[in-house]
Amino acid sequence: MQANDTGTGAQREPNPEGEERRHGERVSAHIAEAIDVAGGWLSFEQYMDLALYAPGLGYYSAGARKFGPSGDFVTAPEISPLFGACVARQCAEVLATLRQGEILELGAGSGRLAGEILTRLEALACLPVRYSILEISADLRERQRRHLCERVPHLLDRVHWLDGPPAQDFDGLMLANEVLDALPVRRFCWTRAQLLEIGVARGVQGFLWSGRPAANGVAQYCRSLHAAGGDWQDGYTSEYCALLGPWTAGVTRSLRRGAVLWFDYGLPRAQYYFPERRAGTLLCHYRQRVHDDPFRYPGLEDITAWVDFSALAEASAAAGFRLAGFTTQTYFLAGNGIDSEMHRLAAGDPNQFARFADQARQLMMPGEMGERFKVMAWMRGMDVPLSGFALRDIREAL
Ligand SMILES: C[S@@+](CC[C@H](N)C(=O)[O-])C[C@H]1O[C@@H](n2cnc3c(N)ncnc32)[C@H](O)[C@@H]1O
């Protein structure tokens, strides 16, 4: 997830107005009521869940624009068709070894990635028998349907939207770009005296952070993070995603034979909980601006936290998968032939080539998305080498 403006420029701070502002007030009132019902305190996980997913109100449940230059942020598939083309090449390697393989995409956003993958797989003569999408947002499902109707109308009969994880076992491939960072997280603060779970209470001016002694399970987990991260100073604050294991196990349960590809920004645990990262990784995106105050525009902006890839690797083993690769977005795209995809898409037009070269730079340069974004592959019931991890596999850092 990228924003065009980090908020440090001289541009006027965007402010919600009119119906958008009223929508934000309704979301805040809904969360305030939930805090009252809970006795004055909600965990941050509960707050984030309501702000993003409260039915009809949350950021992903209501009709905010979200993606693209006119939305709040851009993701890799929105930046360039090169991303989808390379992911498709990776999918083709898996599908080629399976008979009747399917694809299931989790959290498909605007549908752009699905459109690129289907287009490229058709050209490679390697279409999946079904392309299913599990999308929590009714509004985004509609947007995906419209996009795919325009982009691949002749393939629409292969596309299905699911209301939950597939009930039937299937062989194939699952993938998710920037979905794990949108799972609600718990927040904690480490002090010499005690470990606090940081939640949300109501103040005179709105919501405020409020700590209380962490329950045993939270404290125990945070001690393991401390052991991995190093010498935290008093007041060290961070977060972790307790839902990561159960959620990934639930959505991947029905994959009998095949691979799962997770794309997201994040770090191995020892780097995530590095002592210098004293305030965690929570970030909010509103109209191409990034800030770290999740109480500013509840319901109107995205709230995200980086992914602990060591936790994701542990989840893969616990769910019965084999870790098949872990690398940066740069190496994944290079391994899947982004250079030849650039030439193919530009089709000899030097202006187009320059445009794709610029997009590739955004996807791959270390200061842009190249190193922050990682790719992790899990496999079950099959064992094929994947090109995306052939150039560099950094699993030893997990
Ligand atoms: C940051 S967006 C990324 C969208 C898209 N994958 C892309 O790369 O542009 C997160 C997506 O995940 C979806 N999502 C979030 N939580 C979900 C869940 N529990 N189940 C299914 N989809 C979810 C959101 O509605 C949204 O489509």
The ligand as an ORCA input file, in Angstrom:
! r2SCAN-3c Opt
* xyz 0 1
  C      -5.890     -3.267      1.279
  S      -7.152     -4.023      0.390
  C      -6.249     -4.905     -0.852
  C      -7.073     -5.153     -2.067
  C      -6.401     -5.894     -3.236
  N      -5.962     -7.216     -2.848
  C      -5.272     -5.093     -3.818
  O      -4.127     -5.532     -3.684
  O      -5.515     -4.043     -4.398
  C      -7.757     -5.284      1.462
  C      -8.832     -6.161      0.830
  O      -9.124     -7.245      1.705
  C     -10.518     -7.322      1.927
  N     -10.690     -7.969      3.237
  C     -10.316     -7.501      4.433
  N     -10.591     -8.397      5.398
  C     -11.139     -9.466      4.767
  C     -11.624    -10.729      5.214
  N     -11.630    -11.058      6.512
  N     -12.105    -11.589      4.293
  C     -12.118    -11.266      2.972
  N     -11.685    -10.085      2.489
  C     -11.191     -9.207      3.382
  C     -10.974     -5.881      1.801
  O     -12.341     -5.717      1.635
  C     -10.163     -5.468      0.587
  O     -10.720     -5.946     -0.609
*
